[in-house]
C-alpha cells in the first residue's frame, strides 16, 4: 500500500515492515507482535486480545467462585439435614424407650405382688412373703430384686430399721450377678436386735 494511503499513524520503513506511531513511541505491527518493541504498550490488536483474555479469565474466576459456593453450601445443608435426621431418630428412640418403661412399670405395679419401682423400666424390688424366707437367730426380712437390663456386677440392697417412725438401725446385703430379666433375693437381718420394721431405701446395680 502506498505511503499516502496508509491509515493515520502508520508508516513504512525503507525495506522494512510498517510501524505504528502512537504519538509517544513506535509500536511493532500487530501481526508481528502484540507488544511494543521497547517494552511499551500493546498495539491496538494486541490490546484487544489481552482484553478478551482478561475477560475470559475473570469469567472463569467468577464461575469457579460460584461453583465453590454452591458445593460448600450444598455440603453444609446436607450435613445439617443429616444432623436433623439423627437428632429426630434419637428423640424418637428415647420416646419409645420412655413409653416401654412406663408400660413395664404399670405391669409390675399392677401385678398384685407388691413390686416397687427403683429405676423406671429396669430395676424393681418387693418384700418376700413370710412363706418365702426363714429367719435365723435375728429378726429379718426377705427382698426380691428384678433387673430388666441386668446387673453384671451384682446388686447392693440396703434397708433402714425403724421403730415408731424413727430409724434405729440399718441392714444391707448383696445379690450376685444378674443377667437381663433375671431376679435375685437377699435376707436382711436386724443383727443388733433393735426391733422394728424394715424400709428399703437403696437398691443399686454395682
HELIX and SHEET records of a PDB file:
HELIX    1   1 UNK A    3  UNK A    5  5                                   3    
HELIX    2   2 UNK A   44  UNK A  109  1                                  66    
HELIX    3   3 UNK A  130  UNK A  132  5                                   3    
SHEET    1   A 3 UNK A  10  UNK A  12  0                                        
SHEET    2   A 3 UNK A  18  UNK A  21 -1                                        
SHEET    3   A 3 UNK A  26  UNK A  27 -1                                        
SHEET    1   B 4 UNK A 116  UNK A 119  0                                        
SHEET    2   B 4 UNK A 123  UNK A 127 -1                                        
SHEET    3   B 4 UNK A 140  UNK A 147 -1                                        
SHEET    4   B 4 UNK A 182  UNK A 189 -1                                        
SHEET    1   C 3 UNK A 166  UNK A 175  0                                        
SHEET    2   C 3 UNK A 155  UNK A 163 -1                                        
SHEET    3   C 3 UNK A 197  UNK A 205 -1                                        
END                                                                             
